[in-house]
Amino acid sequence: MSDTMQAAEKRRRTLVPSCSVREDGGRVRISLEVPGVGKDDIEIKVEKNELIVKGRSDEGMPQGSYLIRERARGDYEKVFTLDETIDRERVDAELKNGVLSLTLLLKEAAKPRRIEIA
């Protein structure tokens, strides 16, 4: 890799994607905005008590002068701390229209259950 390419790699920004997290019927659903990131450019992993999401945006930005440029170019990274109620073996991911959707299942013992009165 040339010195110019290495310098450009060092200058890349790391962006924190906007996200929403909600609980929905025994699941935790996370949505992250990652515009310009392809399916092959995302890494999702669980390490100990953390869910780590990294993405690389290679969306070409035309060169030149901009009047307005709201979308930044760079890499995305977000780390979530997982508590003991999350089943770390059951995480699903889907990427559609620049939004990464993650579904994490709660362990059976953590799901609310109704107690009937005898």
trRosetta pair geometry for C-beta under 8 A, 3 or more apart (Angstrom, degrees):
i j d omega theta_ij theta_ji phi_ij phi_ji
1 5 4.8 -116 -177 88 94 126
1 6 5.4 115 120 -59 116 88
1 9 7.8 6 167 -14 149 140
2 5 4.7 94 56 8 80 101
2 6 7.0 -144 96 -5 42 88
3 6 5.6 -55 -146 38 32 112
3 7 6.3 35 155 -21 66 105
4 7 5.8 -53 -149 34 29 111
4 8 6.5 30 152 -19 63 105
5 8 5.6 -53 -149 35 34 113
5 9 6.5 38 151 -22 65 103
6 9 5.6 -51 -150 33 33 114
6 10 6.6 33 152 -18 64 104
7 10 5.8 -55 -151 35 33 111
7 11 6.5 29 152 -18 65 109
8 11 5.7 -60 -148 38 33 110
8 12 7.2 56 150 -46 62 86
9 12 6.0 -30 -162 -7 36 115
12 73 7.9 -84 -140 124 81 84
12 74 5.4 141 177 -135 78 74
12 75 5.8 61 145 -11 122 100
13 72 6.2 -47 70 158 151 125
13 73 7.3 115 36 91 109 52
13 74 3.3 -63 72 -105 86 148
13 75 7.1 -174 93 29 50 67
14 74 6.1 -144 -75 158 17 122
14 75 5.1 -29 -109 75 66 95
14 76 7.4 127 -165 -115 64 13
14 77 5.3 -14 -172 16 112 118
15 72 5.9 153 -84 86 136 125
15 74 4.8 124 -21 80 102 121
15 75 6.9 169 21 82 78 38
15 76 5.2 -39 74 -99 90 65
15 77 7.6 133 67 21 43 67
16 76 7.4 107 -122 -153 15 73
16 77 6.9 -50 -97 73 60 63
16 78 5.9 101 -152 -87 74 86
17 32 4.4 66 110 -176 138 99
17 33 5.2 -176 -173 65 100 62
17 34 5.3 -38 -106 -73 146 75
17 53 7.7 -61 30 105 130 126
17 55 7.6 39 -45 34 135 127
17 76 4.7 32 -44 -156 106 127
17 78 5.6 -75 39 -38 92 129
17 100 7.8 42 129 31 167 115
18 32 7.3 151 81 -152 45 55
18 33 4.6 12 57 27 93 121
19 30 6.1 -5 -174 -173 120 90
19 31 6.2 163 -153 84 66 52
19 32 4.5 -20 -97 -97 100 72
19 33 7.2 -147 -73 7 51 73
19 78 6.4 102 -33 -152 143 164
20 30 7.3 170 85 -150 48 47
20 31 5.0 4 50 50 92 101
21 28 6.6 -1 -170 -179 93 100
21 29 7.3 164 -151 85 46 49
21 30 5.1 -7 -103 -103 80 80
21 80 7.7 137 -92 -123 142 136
22 28 7.4 169 87 -154 33 58
22 29 5.4 -15 63 59 82 95
23 27 7.2 157 -158 84 55 45
23 28 5.5 -33 -100 -100 67 69
23 29 7.8 159 -102 16 17 76
24 27 5.2 -28 70 68 81 95
24 28 7.7 136 22 -106 74 21
24 29 5.4 7 15 -5 124 119
26 105 6.7 6 144 -154 87 76
26 106 5.1 -121 -165 38 61 112
26 111 4.8 4 -111 -115 101 117
27 103 5.5 -19 -172 -166 126 95
27 104 6.7 141 -166 73 69 46
27 105 5.7 -40 -107 -103 75 55
27 106 6.8 -129 -81 -7 26 86
28 86 6.7 -46 18 -105 137 105
28 103 7.5 149 76 -158 50 46
28 104 4.4 -16 60 63 101 102
28 105 7.9 -151 20 -69 75 10
28 106 7.0 104 -22 -56 91 86
29 101 6.9 -16 -168 -167 94 93
29 102 7.2 156 -157 83 46 56
29 103 5.6 -13 -104 -104 74 72
29 104 7.9 -166 -73 25 30 71
30 80 7.1 -89 -105 -55 156 159
30 101 7.3 154 83 -157 54 44
30 102 4.2 -7 59 58 103 106
30 103 7.9 -163 25 -71 72 30
30 104 7.2 38 -5 -4 108 107
31 99 5.7 -9 -168 -176 99 111
31 100 7.2 152 -156 79 47 51
31 101 5.4 -12 -103 -103 76 73
31 102 7.8 -164 -72 23 33 71
32 53 6.3 163 0 120 171 160
32 76 7.5 130 157 162 126 142
32 78 6.2 -155 -121 25 140 154
32 99 7.0 152 75 -160 42 59
32 100 4.5 -14 60 59 98 102
32 102 7.5 32 -2 -5 105 107
33 98 6.4 20 -159 140 70 95
33 99 5.9 -31 -101 -104 56 73
34 37 4.1 -38 148 29 110 135
34 42 7.1 76 132 -94 165 117
34 55 4.8 28 -157 74 138 168
34 57 7.3 -156 178 -73 79 102
34 76 5.1 -107 -122 13 99 168
34 95 7.6 -58 65 -134 122 109
34 98 6.1 -161 75 -172 51 64
34 99 7.3 134 28 -112 74 22
34 100 5.2 29 13 -15 126 111
35 57 7.2 37 96 -121 58 129
35 59 7.0 -23 137 -19 80 158
35 71 6.3 -71 87 -142 142 128
35 98 4.1 11 -98 -149 62 133
36 57 4.0 53 104 -151 116 104
36 58 7.0 -175 162 50 99 35
36 59 3.0 -84 -138 -20 116 129
36 71 7.6 125 -23 169 129 130
36 73 7.4 -72 109 -121 169 74
36 98 7.1 37 -7 -117 44 106
37 41 5.1 -137 -163 89 77 117
37 42 5.9 84 155 -64 122 95
37 55 4.0 6 -140 171 153 127
37 56 6.5 126 -125 66 94 35
37 57 5.1 -68 -68 -85 77 70
37 59 8.0 -67 -44 -29 40 102
37 76 6.4 -63 -59 16 147 128
37 95 7.6 -109 101 -148 94 138
37 98 7.4 106 37 -134 79 64
37 100 7.7 -27 84 -48 131 117
38 41 4.6 84 56 9 78 108
38 42 7.6 -146 93 -15 42 88
38 58 7.5 -33 2 39 108 103
38 95 7.9 106 -177 130 30 156
39 42 6.5 -61 -157 22 31 110
39 95 5.2 -173 -92 50 80 142
41 55 5.8 70 122 -162 89 72
41 56 4.3 -111 -174 57 110 86
41 57 7.4 132 134 -72 148 27
41 58 6.6 -153 -100 0 156 104
42 53 7.1 -18 -167 -166 99 85
42 54 7.1 157 -155 86 51 50
42 55 4.5 -13 -103 -100 77 93
42 56 8.0 -151 -70 18 41 66
42 93 7.8 -165 120 161 138 146
42 95 6.6 173 0 -69 154 141
42 100 6.5 156 -133 -103 155 139
43 52 7.7 -14 114 114 93 95
43 53 7.5 159 85 -154 56 39
43 54 4.6 -4 56 60 101 99
43 55 7.5 -171 22 -74 64 47
44 51 7.4 -6 -169 -176 88 88
44 52 7.3 164 -152 86 41 56
44 53 5.3 -1 -106 -107 79 75
44 54 8.0 -169 -72 28 41 62
44 91 7.2 -150 143 128 126 133
44 93 5.6 165 14 -67 166 155
44 102 7.2 172 -142 -101 146 123
45 51 7.8 174 91 -153 37 48
45 52 5.2 -12 63 59 82 101
46 50 7.1 167 -153 87 52 49
46 51 5.5 -22 -100 -101 78 66
46 52 7.6 171 -90 16 26 77
46 82 7.2 2 -143 -4 106 153
46 88 4.9 165 153 -161 157 102
46 91 6.6 157 -42 -10 126 150
47 50 5.3 -12 65 62 81 98
47 52 6.3 9 14 -4 106 123
49 81 6.0 20 134 -161 99 74
49 82 5.1 -149 -171 61 63 80
49 83 7.4 35 -159 -93 113 25
50 79 5.5 -16 -166 -169 117 101
50 80 6.8 144 -158 75 62 47
50 81 6.0 -37 -100 -104 70 50
50 82 6.6 -170 -87 7 15 92
51 79 7.2 153 78 -158 51 50
51 80 4.3 -9 56 59 103 103
51 82 5.6 91 -24 -47 96 113
51 91 7.2 165 -125 -120 122 152
51 102 7.5 124 169 164 143 160
51 104 7.4 -84 -80 -79 155 140
52 77 7.7 -17 -170 -161 85 87
52 78 7.8 165 -153 87 44 48
52 79 5.3 -9 -106 -108 73 83
53 76 7.3 -30 123 122 94 103
53 77 7.1 162 89 -148 61 41
53 78 4.9 -4 58 58 106 90
53 79 7.6 -168 25 -77 68 39
53 80 7.8 37 -3 -3 103 99
53 100 6.9 152 -163 110 140 154
53 102 7.6 -113 -79 -48 135 143
54 75 6.9 -1 -171 171 88 109
54 76 6.8 159 -157 89 40 65
54 77 5.0 2 -108 -103 78 82
55 75 6.7 170 88 -165 49 66
55 76 4.1 4 54 52 98 110
55 77 7.7 -165 25 -66 63 48
55 100 7.4 -153 -60 -41 144 146
56 75 5.2 -24 -107 -114 62 92
56 76 7.8 -138 -62 23 23 75
57 73 5.9 -148 103 -153 123 64
57 74 6.3 42 43 66 118 30
57 75 6.6 -164 15 -92 80 36
57 76 6.8 81 -30 -19 104 96
59 73 6.9 -139 66 -117 88 98
61 69 8.0 62 -160 -151 127 126
61 73 5.3 -100 -23 -55 137 139
66 69 4.0 32 140 -41 164 111
82 86 4.5 -87 -165 48 111 145
82 88 6.8 111 128 -86 162 95
82 104 7.6 -142 -120 -165 117 156
83 86 6.4 113 61 -2 57 97
84 107 7.7 -39 146 10 66 140
84 110 7.8 172 109 -74 72 130
85 106 5.3 -21 157 -145 95 92
85 107 5.9 -137 -166 26 46 96
85 110 3.6 121 -145 -131 96 158
86 104 5.2 -14 -148 161 110 127
86 105 7.6 118 -156 78 61 42
86 106 6.6 -64 -101 -110 43 50
86 107 7.2 47 96 -22 5 87
87 90 4.5 14 108 33 120 107
87 104 7.2 168 54 178 70 77
87 105 4.7 -20 42 84 123 92
87 106 6.7 90 -10 153 94 10
87 107 5.0 137 -65 -74 88 68
88 91 7.2 -19 -165 -30 39 111
90 104 7.3 114 97 -155 75 49
90 105 4.3 -21 104 30 128 122
91 102 6.4 -14 -172 -168 97 101
91 103 7.2 160 -157 80 49 52
91 104 5.3 -9 -109 -100 83 76
91 105 7.9 -136 -76 9 44 77
92 102 7.1 153 81 -157 52 50
92 103 4.5 -5 56 53 102 102
93 100 6.6 -16 -163 -172 100 94
93 101 7.1 151 -155 82 49 53
93 102 5.3 -14 -100 -102 77 73
93 103 7.8 -160 -69 20 35 70
94 100 7.5 157 82 -156 43 49
94 101 4.8 -13 61 59 93 102
95 99 7.3 167 -150 82 53 42
95 100 5.2 -19 -100 -101 81 71
95 101 7.7 -176 -80 19 32 71
96 99 6.0 -25 70 60 68 88
96 101 7.2 -8 24 1 100 113
106 110 4.6 -121 176 86 108 117
106 111 5.4 135 100 -69 126 78
107 110 4.7 84 61 6 82 108
107 111 7.6 -140 93 -21 43 82
108 111 5.9 -46 -155 12 37 114
